[in-house]
Amino acid sequence: MSEKQTQLKVSAIKDGTVLDHIPANSIFQVIDILDLNHTGNPVTIGVNLESKSLGRKGIIKIADRFFADGELGRIALAAPEATVNVIRDYEVVQKKKIVLPDVVVGIAKCSNPMCVTNRQAVTTRFKTLKEGEKVKLLCHYCEKTTEEFIPLRH
């Protein structure tokens, strides 16, 4: 390999949202949480890209789509360090960090096999608890604390 630095080029989007600094092993969870596999918008996904801070990261570009903070907060369980860039006319007009919501509904599974949400068609609901860098989920129904994000499969 030559000493010249090679650079991966992903085409720019005119208008839309870029989600960056997603842990590489969480990229598909983010896609599921935001239901991007059912969108009609062009989506560009990069996985296992080099990152100084993460080692390997993922990036998602969604053309012509903008998200409310509540929608973006849902991905905080899978990608707490993710950043959001809002693009208008090929320029970044807003940069923000993902913010962990106080409550998450319908995206995580309770780790208690006896919980009503695992036995009946009841939408999951958790209070988020942050202890240092660790996020835990307190089930609204059985009050069991789930220490690891288990995504729901729709």
KEKE-3310 file (N, C-alpha, C; in steps of 0.2 Angstrom, whole numbers, plus 5000, padded with zeros to 4 digits):
npx = (5004:5003:5011:5002:4988:4972:4955:4939:4925:4909:4894:4887:4873:4859:4848:4843:4846:4861:4867:4879:4894:4890:4890:4898:4893:4880:4873:4863:4853:4849:4844:4833:4826:4823:4815:4820:4821:4809:4807:4804:4814:4830:4843:4859:4871:4885:4896:4908:4918:4933:4936:4942:4938:4930:4935:4929:4915:4898:4888:4874:4865:4851:4841:4831:4824:4819:4821:4811:4816:4812:4810:4824:4829:4826:4835:4846:4848:4854:4864:4872:4882:4880:4880:4870:4868:4860:4856:4855:4853:4866:4874:4879:4868:4864:4871:4870:4870:4864:4851:4847:4831:4819:4809:4807:4797:4791:4802:4812:4815:4809:4819:4814:4806:4794:4787:4772:4773:4780:4772:4759:4751:4756:4762:4779:4787:4798:4807:4822:4837:4852:4868:4883:4892:4884:4868:4852:4836:4821:4807:4791:4780:4783:4793:4806:4824:4832:4848:4854:4852:4839:4834:4817:4809:4800)
npy = (4994:5011:5026:5036:5044:5036:5040:5037:5041:5046:5050:5067:5074:5084:5089:5084:5072:5067:5054:5051:5044:5032:5017:5004:4991:4993:4999:4993:4991:5004:5007:4999:5005:5017:5014:5013:5004:5004:5016:5028:5036:5040:5031:5031:5020:5017:5006:5000:5010:5019:5027:5039:5040:5029:5018:5009:5014:5018:5026:5035:5042:5051:5056:5070:5069:5074:5073:5073:5078:5069:5057:5055:5053:5041:5032:5033:5023:5013:5020:5030:5040:5046:5058:5071:5078:5091:5094:5106:5112:5106:5110:5109:5114:5113:5105:5092:5083:5066:5064:5056:5050:5052:5042:5027:5020:5006:5001:4993:4977:4969:4961:4952:4937:4934:4946:4955:4961:4952:4942:4945:4956:4969:4986:4989:4999:5010:5018:5028:5025:5033:5028:5034:5030:5020:5014:5010:5001:5004:4994:4998:4990:4978:4982:4978:4979:4982:4979:4979:4985:4977:4975:4977:4965:4968)
npz = (5000:4996:5002:5002:5008:5008:5005:5010:5001:5002:4994:4995:5003:4998:5006:5022:5035:5044:5053:5064:5071:5076:5086:5078:5079:5082:5072:5064:5073:5076:5063:5063:5074:5070:5059:5046:5036:5030:5023:5010:5007:5000:5007:5014:5020:5031:5037:5049:5048:5050:5065:5076:5089:5092:5087:5077:5067:5063:5050:5045:5032:5028:5015:5012:5024:5040:5058:5073:5089:5099:5091:5088:5101:5104:5099:5108:5117:5109:5103:5111:5110:5098:5085:5077:5061:5053:5037:5024:5008:5005:5015:5033:5044:5057:5071:5083:5099:5103:5114:5129:5132:5146:5147:5138:5125:5118:5111:5117:5125:5139:5151:5160:5160:5164:5164:5160:5147:5140:5138:5134:5122:5125:5125:5128:5141:5148:5161:5160:5167:5172:5176:5179:5164:5161:5155:5162:5161:5168:5171:5168:5171:5178:5186:5185:5183:5168:5162:5150:5134:5125:5110:5103:5092:5078)
capx = (5000:5007:5010:4997:4982:4966:4949:4932:4920:4902:4891:4884:4865:4857:4844:4842:4850:4866:4868:4887:4897:4886:4895:4898:4889:4873:4870:4857:4848:4847:4840:4827:4822:4820:4811:4823:4820:4803:4806:4805:4819:4836:4847:4866:4874:4892:4898:4915:4922:4938:4935:4947:4935:4926:4938:4925:4909:4894:4886:4868:4863:4844:4840:4825:4821:4822:4818:4810:4821:4809:4812:4831:4831:4825:4842:4851:4850:4859:4870:4872:4887:4879:4879:4865:4869:4855:4859:4851:4857:4873:4878:4877:4865:4863:4874:4868:4871:4858:4849:4843:4825:4817:4805:4807:4791:4790:4808:4816:4811:4810:4823:4810:4802:4787:4783:4766:4775:4783:4767:4753:4752:4757:4768:4784:4788:4804:4810:4829:4841:4859:4873:4889:4891:4879:4861:4848:4829:4816:4801:4785:4775:4785:4798:4813:4829:4836:4854:4857:4847:4837:4829:4811:4809:4793)
capy = (5000:5017:5031:5041:5042:5035:5043:5034:5046:5045:5056:5072:5074:5091:5090:5078:5071:5063:5052:5050:5041:5026:5011:4999:4985:4996:5002:4990:4993:5011:5007:4996:5009:5023:5011:5016:4999:5005:5022:5029:5041:5037:5030:5028:5017:5015:5002:4998:5015:5021:5032:5040:5039:5023:5013:5008:5017:5018:5032:5034:5048:5050:5062:5073:5067:5077:5070:5077:5076:5063:5051:5054:5051:5033:5029:5034:5016:5009:5024:5036:5045:5048:5065:5072:5084:5093:5096:5110:5114:5103:5113:5107:5120:5111:5099:5091:5076:5063:5065:5050:5052:5050:5036:5024:5016:5001:4999:4988:4972:4968:4955:4948:4933:4934:4952:4955:4963:4946:4937:4948:4961:4976:4990:4990:5006:5010:5024:5027:5027:5033:5027:5035:5030:5015:5016:5004:5003:5001:4992:5002:4985:4973:4985:4974:4984:4978:4982:4979:4986:4972:4978:4973:4963:4969)
capz = (5000:4996:5008:5001:5012:5004:5009:5008:4999:5002:4991:5000:5002:4997:5011:5025:5041:5044:5060:5064:5077:5079:5086:5072:5081:5084:5066:5062:5079:5074:5057:5065:5079:5066:5054:5040:5031:5027:5021:5003:5006:4999:5013:5013:5027:5031:5043:5051:5046:5055:5070:5081:5096:5093:5083:5071:5068:5057:5048:5041:5029:5025:5011:5013:5030:5046:5064:5079:5095:5102:5087:5089:5107:5104:5097:5113:5120:5105:5101:5115:5108:5091:5083:5072:5057:5049:5031:5020:5003:5005:5021:5039:5047:5064:5074:5090:5101:5105:5121:5132:5135:5152:5146:5131:5124:5112:5107:5121:5128:5146:5152:5164:5156:5167:5163:5155:5140:5136:5138:5131:5117:5129:5123:5133:5143:5153:5164:5159:5173:5170:5182:5175:5157:5160:5155:5164:5160:5174:5167:5170:5173:5183:5190:5184:5180:5163:5162:5143:5129:5121:5105:5101:5085:5076)
cpx = (5004:5006:5005:4991:4976:4960:4943:4928:4913:4898:4887:4877:4864:4853:4843:4845:4855:4867:4875:4889:4893:4890:4893:4893:4882:4870:4864:4851:4845:4842:4833:4823:4819:4816:4813:4822:4814:4802:4807:4810:4826:4840:4854:4869:4881:4893:4905:4919:4927:4935:4940:4945:4932:4930:4935:4918:4904:4891:4879:4866:4856:4842:4833:4821:4824:4818:4817:4815:4818:4811:4819:4833:4830:4831:4847:4853:4855:4865:4870:4876:4885:4878:4874:4867:4863:4858:4854:4855:4865:4877:4875:4874:4864:4867:4871:4869:4864:4857:4845:4837:4823:4813:4806:4801:4792:4796:4813:4812:4813:4814:4819:4805:4795:4783:4777:4768:4778:4778:4760:4755:4751:4763:4773:4785:4793:4805:4818:4832:4849:4864:4880:4888:4886:4872:4857:4841:4825:4809:4795:4780:4777:4791:4805:4817:4832:4842:4857:4851:4845:4832:4823:4811:4801:4791)
cpy = (5006:5021:5036:5039:5042:5038:5040:5040:5043:5051:5060:5072:5082:5093:5084:5078:5066:5061:5049:5047:5036:5020:5006:4993:4987:4998:4999:4990:5000:5011:5004:5001:5015:5020:5013:5010:5000:5012:5023:5033:5037:5037:5028:5026:5015:5012:5000:5003:5017:5027:5033:5038:5033:5017:5011:5011:5016:5025:5031:5041:5046:5056:5064:5071:5071:5074:5075:5074:5070:5057:5050:5051:5044:5029:5029:5028:5012:5013:5030:5041:5048:5055:5065:5079:5085:5096:5100:5113:5112:5106:5110:5114:5119:5105:5098:5084:5073:5063:5059:5053:5049:5043:5034:5020:5012:5000:4994:4983:4971:4961:4950:4943:4932:4940:4952:4957:4957:4941:4939:4954:4968:4979:4991:4998:5006:5017:5023:5029:5027:5033:5028:5035:5024:5017:5009:5006:5000:5000:4995:4996:4981:4976:4982:4979:4979:4982:4982:4980:4980:4974:4973:4971:4964:4964)
cpz = (5000:5002:5008:5005:5007:5008:5006:5007:4998:4999:4996:4998:5002:5004:5015:5032:5041:5052:5060:5071:5081:5080:5081:5073:5082:5078:5064:5067:5077:5068:5059:5070:5075:5060:5047:5034:5027:5024:5013:5002:5004:5006:5011:5020:5026:5037:5043:5048:5051:5059:5075:5088:5097:5090:5077:5072:5062:5056:5044:5038:5026:5022:5012:5019:5036:5052:5069:5084:5098:5098:5088:5095:5108:5103:5102:5116:5116:5103:5105:5114:5101:5090:5077:5068:5053:5043:5027:5015:5003:5011:5028:5043:5055:5066:5081:5092:5103:5112:5124:5135:5142:5152:5139:5130:5117:5108:5110:5124:5135:5147:5157:5160:5158:5166:5158:5148:5136:5135:5135:5126:5121:5126:5129:5135:5149:5155:5163:5165:5171:5176:5178:5168:5156:5160:5157:5162:5166:5171:5171:5173:5178:5187:5190:5181:5175:5162:5155:5139:5125:5116:5104:5094:5083:5071)
residu = (MET:SER:GLU:LYS:GLN:THR:GLN:LEU:LYS:VAL:SER:ALA:ILE:LYS:ASP:GLY:THR:VAL:LEU:ASP:HIS:ILE:PRO:ALA:ASN:SER:ILE:PHE:GLN:VAL:ILE:ASP:ILE:LEU:ASP:LEU:ASN:HIS:THR:GLY:ASN:PRO:VAL:THR:ILE:GLY:VAL:ASN:LEU:GLU:SER:LYS:SER:LEU:GLY:ARG:LYS:GLY:ILE:ILE:LYS:ILE:ALA:ASP:ARG:PHE:PHE:ALA:ASP:GLY:GLU:LEU:GLY:ARG:ILE:ALA:LEU:ALA:ALA:PRO:GLU:ALA:THR:VAL:ASN:VAL:ILE:ARG:ASP:TYR:GLU:VAL:VAL:GLN:LYS:LYS:LYS:ILE:VAL:LEU:PRO:ASP:VAL:VAL:VAL:GLY:ILE:ALA:LYS:CYS:SER:ASN:PRO:MET:CYS:VAL:THR:ASN:ARG:GLN:ALA:VAL:THR:THR:ARG:PHE:LYS:THR:LEU:LYS:GLU:GLY:GLU:LYS:VAL:LYS:LEU:LEU:CYS:HIS:TYR:CYS:GLU:LYS:THR:THR:GLU:GLU:PHE:ILE:PRO:LEU:ARG:HIS)
# end
